Amino acid sequence: MTKHKRHLSITGAFIILIILITLVFALVTFYQKNPLKKQWTYNGRFTVLDPYTYTLTSYPPDNSAVITIILPPETFILVPDGYGYYKLQDVYDLSKSVKKGDTLLLASVSHLLGIPIETSARSISYWEQYRIWQLENDSHLLRETIDLSDYPVTVMEKRSNGSDIERFDELKIQLYFGETFWEHSIREENYTVGIFNASDTPGLASTISRTLETIGYRVVDVGNWQGEDIKDNCQIQIRPDEALVNSSSIERMHQITNCAIVTKDSIGERFDIQLVITRAI
């Protein structure tokens, strides 16, 4: 091989290496910005928060309505985990400053409305984008848009520095929209649920109870756990009944809580499903 040909061969190999490195970098960047992993993997609603427009859209798995909630960005909202009240439009910057991405914004709106929010519009995958596109173009679907600024769901509150703020009131939200996000399959199955707090943190059972009731579960008991020690973070305890095991209610509850599903011969006479929580879900 001549010196000239050897030079061309080395140059060609270097160019190919650069192209491969660039291609790998591009694919990694593409995947990070456009994740392919499916998040809508159950037979329930799929709810997306758009942090740019402060709108939340909940898509149905059946022929029920697509629901869009418009949130006024200058209203104060409670940010969980001890952060207190912030204007909705400032929560993303707060979340970003503590390196939590959209997490605090999603958690704040989820807590406000009492519903699970699956993802942010910033991180929705192409699989979900395609499925949503199908629903958006389905002329048979009903559509309901709710602008919270049109409803008396806020209260004025004086802060410790003497200033007044207008904040969302979760109880008023529940009063006006308590049945808006009911999922038909859960309501039709109509299983009764008992939720029990096995942790040292008060209020965990009540918090998850509100979320489950908002999407249609029939919660008949909330209290402290008096049974045996639970090693998992939480357990969904049910009777070994095939219909119950394979029900939409169990599938949806597992998706929301990520709790272990445990079959037991006896879980009490008052309910079909017993949810035991040992720490925050």
C-alpha positions as CSV (number, residue, x, y, z in Angstrom):
1,M,0.0,0.0,0.0
2,T,1.4,3.4,-1.0
3,K,1.8,6.2,1.5
4,H,-1.0,8.2,-0.3
5,K,-3.4,5.3,-0.1
6,R,-2.5,4.6,3.6
7,H,-3.2,8.3,4.3
8,L,-6.6,8.1,2.6
9,S,-7.5,4.9,4.5
10,I,-6.6,6.5,7.9
11,T,-8.6,9.6,6.9
12,G,-11.6,7.6,5.9
13,A,-11.6,5.6,9.1
14,F,-11.3,8.8,11.1
15,I,-14.3,10.3,9.2
16,I,-16.3,7.1,9.8
17,L,-15.5,7.2,13.5
18,I,-16.6,10.8,13.8
19,I,-19.8,10.0,11.9
20,L,-20.5,7.1,14.3
21,I,-19.8,9.2,17.4
22,T,-22.1,12.0,16.1
23,L,-24.8,9.5,15.3
24,V,-24.7,7.9,18.7
25,F,-24.7,11.4,20.4
26,A,-27.7,12.4,18.2
27,L,-29.6,9.2,19.0
28,V,-29.0,9.6,22.8
29,T,-30.1,13.3,22.6
30,F,-33.2,12.3,20.6
31,Y,-34.2,9.7,23.1
32,Q,-33.7,12.0,26.0
33,K,-35.9,14.7,24.4
34,N,-38.4,12.2,22.8
35,P,-38.6,9.1,25.1
36,L,-40.0,6.0,23.4
37,K,-41.1,4.3,26.6
38,K,-44.8,3.9,26.9
39,Q,-46.4,5.5,29.9
40,W,-50.1,4.9,28.9
41,T,-50.0,1.1,29.7
42,Y,-53.3,0.7,31.5
43,N,-57.0,1.0,30.8
44,G,-57.6,4.3,32.5
45,R,-57.3,8.0,31.8
46,F,-54.0,9.5,30.7
47,T,-53.5,13.0,32.0
48,V,-50.9,15.5,30.7
49,L,-49.9,18.8,32.1
50,D,-48.7,21.5,29.7
51,P,-46.3,23.7,31.8
52,Y,-46.2,26.3,29.0
53,T,-49.9,27.1,29.0
54,Y,-50.8,25.9,32.5
55,T,-53.5,23.6,31.0
56,L,-54.1,20.0,32.0
57,T,-55.8,17.6,29.5
58,S,-57.2,14.2,30.6
59,Y,-57.7,11.7,27.8
60,P,-60.2,8.8,28.1
61,P,-59.6,5.1,27.2
62,D,-63.2,4.8,26.1
63,N,-65.8,7.1,24.4
64,S,-66.1,9.5,27.3
65,A,-65.0,13.1,27.2
66,V,-61.6,14.7,26.8
67,I,-61.3,17.1,29.7
68,T,-59.2,20.2,29.6
69,I,-58.5,22.3,32.8
70,I,-57.2,25.8,32.4
71,L,-55.4,27.0,35.5
72,P,-54.8,30.8,36.1
73,P,-51.0,31.1,36.4
74,E,-51.0,34.0,38.9
75,T,-53.0,32.2,41.5
76,F,-51.1,30.8,44.4
77,I,-50.9,27.0,44.8
78,L,-49.7,24.8,47.6
79,V,-46.4,23.1,46.6
80,P,-46.0,19.8,48.6
81,D,-43.1,18.6,50.6
82,G,-43.0,21.7,52.8
83,Y,-42.4,24.4,50.1
84,G,-45.5,26.3,50.9
85,Y,-47.5,28.5,48.5
86,Y,-46.2,29.9,45.3
87,K,-47.7,31.5,42.2
88,L,-48.4,28.7,39.8
89,Q,-46.3,30.4,37.1
90,D,-43.3,30.3,39.5
91,V,-43.5,26.6,40.5
92,Y,-41.5,25.4,37.5
93,D,-38.6,27.7,38.2
94,L,-38.7,26.5,41.9
95,S,-38.7,22.9,40.7
96,K,-35.9,23.6,38.3
97,S,-33.8,25.4,41.0
98,V,-33.9,22.3,43.2
99,K,-33.1,20.0,40.2
100,K,-36.5,18.3,40.2
101,G,-37.5,19.2,36.6
102,D,-41.3,19.2,36.3
103,T,-41.8,17.1,39.5
104,L,-42.9,19.8,41.8
105,L,-45.3,21.4,39.3
106,L,-46.9,18.0,38.5
107,A,-47.2,17.2,42.2
108,S,-48.7,20.6,43.0
109,V,-51.4,20.4,40.4
110,S,-52.1,16.7,41.2
111,H,-52.6,17.6,44.8
112,L,-54.8,20.5,43.9
113,L,-57.2,18.6,41.7
114,G,-56.8,15.3,43.6
115,I,-56.0,13.3,40.5
116,P,-53.0,11.4,39.2
117,I,-51.1,13.2,36.4
118,E,-49.1,10.8,34.3
119,T,-46.6,13.1,32.6
120,S,-45.7,16.6,31.4
121,A,-45.9,17.8,27.9
122,R,-42.2,18.3,28.0
123,S,-41.5,14.6,28.4
124,I,-44.4,12.9,26.6
125,S,-43.3,10.0,24.4
126,Y,-44.0,9.6,20.7
127,W,-46.2,6.6,21.5
128,E,-48.5,8.8,23.6
129,Q,-48.3,11.7,21.1
130,Y,-49.6,9.3,18.4
131,R,-52.4,8.0,20.7
132,I,-53.4,11.5,21.7
133,W,-53.4,12.6,18.1
134,Q,-55.9,9.8,17.3
135,L,-58.1,11.0,20.2
136,E,-57.9,14.7,19.2
137,N,-59.0,13.8,15.7
138,D,-61.9,11.5,16.8
139,S,-65.0,13.5,16.0
140,H,-67.2,11.2,18.2
141,L,-65.5,12.2,21.4
142,L,-67.0,14.8,23.7
143,R,-64.8,17.6,24.8
144,E,-65.1,19.6,28.0
145,T,-63.1,22.7,28.8
146,I,-63.0,24.1,32.3
147,D,-61.4,27.4,33.0
148,L,-60.9,27.6,36.8
149,S,-60.9,31.4,36.6
150,D,-64.6,31.2,35.9
151,Y,-65.3,29.4,39.1
152,P,-65.2,30.6,42.8
153,V,-62.5,28.1,43.7
154,T,-60.0,30.5,45.4
155,V,-59.8,32.2,48.8
156,M,-58.0,35.4,49.9
157,E,-55.4,34.7,52.6
158,K,-53.2,37.1,54.6
159,R,-49.6,36.1,54.9
160,S,-47.3,36.6,57.9
161,N,-45.7,39.7,56.2
162,G,-49.2,41.3,56.0
163,S,-49.7,40.9,52.3
164,D,-52.8,39.2,50.8
165,I,-52.6,36.4,48.4
166,E,-55.3,34.6,46.3
167,R,-54.8,30.9,46.5
168,F,-56.6,27.8,45.2
169,D,-58.9,26.1,47.7
170,E,-58.8,22.3,47.4
171,L,-62.1,21.8,49.1
172,K,-63.9,24.1,46.7
173,I,-62.2,22.3,43.8
174,Q,-63.6,19.1,45.1
175,L,-67.0,20.6,45.6
176,Y,-67.3,21.7,41.9
177,F,-65.4,19.0,40.2
178,G,-65.5,15.9,42.5
179,E,-67.0,13.7,39.8
180,T,-65.4,15.2,36.7
181,F,-62.6,12.6,36.4
182,W,-64.5,9.5,37.3
183,E,-63.3,6.6,35.2
184,H,-66.3,4.5,34.0
185,S,-64.7,1.1,34.4
186,I,-63.9,1.7,38.0
187,R,-67.4,3.0,38.8
188,E,-69.0,0.1,37.0
189,E,-67.0,-2.4,39.0
190,N,-67.9,-0.6,42.2
191,Y,-65.5,-2.4,44.5
192,T,-65.3,-1.1,48.0
193,V,-61.9,0.0,49.3
194,G,-60.4,0.4,52.8
195,I,-57.2,2.5,53.1
196,F,-54.9,2.2,56.1
197,N,-51.9,4.1,57.2
198,A,-49.1,1.8,58.6
199,S,-46.6,4.6,58.8
200,D,-45.7,7.2,61.4
201,T,-46.7,10.0,59.1
202,P,-50.2,11.3,59.7
203,G,-52.6,11.9,56.8
204,L,-51.2,9.5,54.2
205,A,-54.3,7.4,54.0
206,S,-56.5,10.5,53.7
207,T,-54.3,11.9,50.8
208,I,-54.5,8.7,48.7
209,S,-58.1,8.3,49.6
210,R,-58.9,11.7,48.0
211,T,-57.0,10.7,44.8
212,L,-58.8,7.3,44.5
213,E,-62.3,8.8,45.2
214,T,-61.7,11.5,42.6
215,I,-61.3,9.0,39.8
216,G,-64.2,6.8,41.0
217,Y,-63.2,4.4,43.7
218,R,-65.7,3.8,46.5
219,V,-63.6,4.3,49.7
220,V,-65.6,3.1,52.7
221,D,-62.9,3.1,55.4
222,V,-59.8,5.2,56.1
223,G,-57.8,4.7,59.3
224,N,-54.6,3.5,60.9
225,W,-53.3,0.0,60.3
226,Q,-53.8,-2.5,63.2
227,G,-52.6,-5.7,61.4
228,E,-49.3,-7.4,61.0
229,D,-46.1,-5.6,59.9
230,I,-45.9,-4.8,56.2
231,K,-42.4,-5.1,54.7
232,D,-43.3,-3.4,51.4
233,N,-43.8,0.3,50.9
234,C,-47.5,-0.5,50.5
235,Q,-49.7,-3.4,49.7
236,I,-52.9,-3.9,47.7
237,Q,-54.5,-6.8,49.5
238,I,-57.4,-8.6,47.8
239,R,-59.2,-11.9,48.0
240,P,-58.1,-14.6,45.5
241,D,-61.0,-13.9,43.2
242,E,-60.2,-14.0,39.5
243,A,-62.5,-11.2,38.5
244,L,-61.1,-8.9,41.2
245,V,-57.5,-9.8,40.4
246,N,-58.0,-9.0,36.7
247,S,-60.2,-6.0,37.2
248,S,-59.6,-2.5,36.0
249,S,-59.8,-1.3,39.6
250,I,-56.7,-3.3,40.6
251,E,-54.8,-2.5,37.4
252,R,-55.4,1.3,37.9
253,M,-54.6,1.2,41.6
254,H,-51.4,-0.6,41.0
255,Q,-50.5,1.9,38.3
256,I,-51.1,4.8,40.6
257,T,-49.5,3.5,43.7
258,N,-46.9,0.9,42.4
259,C,-47.9,-1.2,45.5
260,A,-47.4,-4.9,45.7
261,I,-50.5,-6.9,45.0
262,V,-51.1,-9.6,47.7
263,T,-54.0,-12.1,47.7
264,K,-55.4,-13.1,51.1
265,D,-58.3,-15.4,52.0
266,S,-59.7,-12.8,54.4
267,I,-59.3,-9.0,54.3
268,G,-62.4,-7.9,56.2
269,E,-66.1,-7.9,55.5
270,R,-66.6,-4.2,54.7
271,F,-64.5,-3.9,51.6
272,D,-63.1,-5.8,48.6
273,I,-59.7,-4.1,48.4
274,Q,-57.5,-3.2,51.3
275,L,-54.7,-0.7,50.6
276,V,-52.0,-0.6,53.4
277,I,-49.4,2.3,53.2
278,T,-46.2,2.3,55.1
279,R,-44.7,5.4,53.6
280,A,-45.5,8.2,51.2
281,I,-46.5,6.9,47.7
